[in-house]
């Protein structure tokens, strides 16, 4: 895949890609991952936003899609197929940038300070300015930006960053002017939760459609008929 023709990835695809990149560094003895391990990593309740409940077939559909973009490779060592990512080679970015993208894919928008803490198990960035340096390089990448700095939310001291592998992030709307206290924060959090839930449902539906298409194609092939009809 050309670095100038990146696909727009679904939430499910970025979750699979993020888990592979994360586990490569946090559990290297188990990497590349089996399908079962990958499913478990996708459905973790910690360090994930949103939290998902994906089936093996949904994760397999995402793997197959990512393989088509050369972002994931399959190996057949041992008793089960194993999977590894090719993010650094396909996007031609350094390992530190891959790690930042990994956290953004798994946890959603983060400030530079939050990213430095979240990346600690994979890479120890010297300081926040080091994180910002790599983020700026990703944002200004000649072949196309991979991250974007979001508008600072009311009351926030730092701006957050988001990845662009799934296209432009949705605008987050602040509460009405003058709204203050817990009510405004609760409303904002609820809206974000609703968006995350909707994204998760869309990802599940996309995976189910992909699985059904594959099943129809296989059945048609066995019957010797065209799936186009």
Buried (B, 14 or more C-beta within 10 A) or exposed (E): EEEEEBBEBBBBBBBBBBBBBBBBBEEEEEBBBBBEBBBBBBBBEEBBEBBBEBBEBBBBBBBBBBBEBEBBBEEEEEEEBBBBBBBBEBBEBEBBBBBBBBBBBBBBBBBBBBBBBBBEEBBEBEEBEBBBBBBEBBBEBEEEEBBBBBEEBEEEEEEBBBBBBBEEBEEBEBBEEEEEEEEBEEBBEEEBEEEBEEBBEEBBEBBBEBBEEBEEEEEBEEEEEEEEE
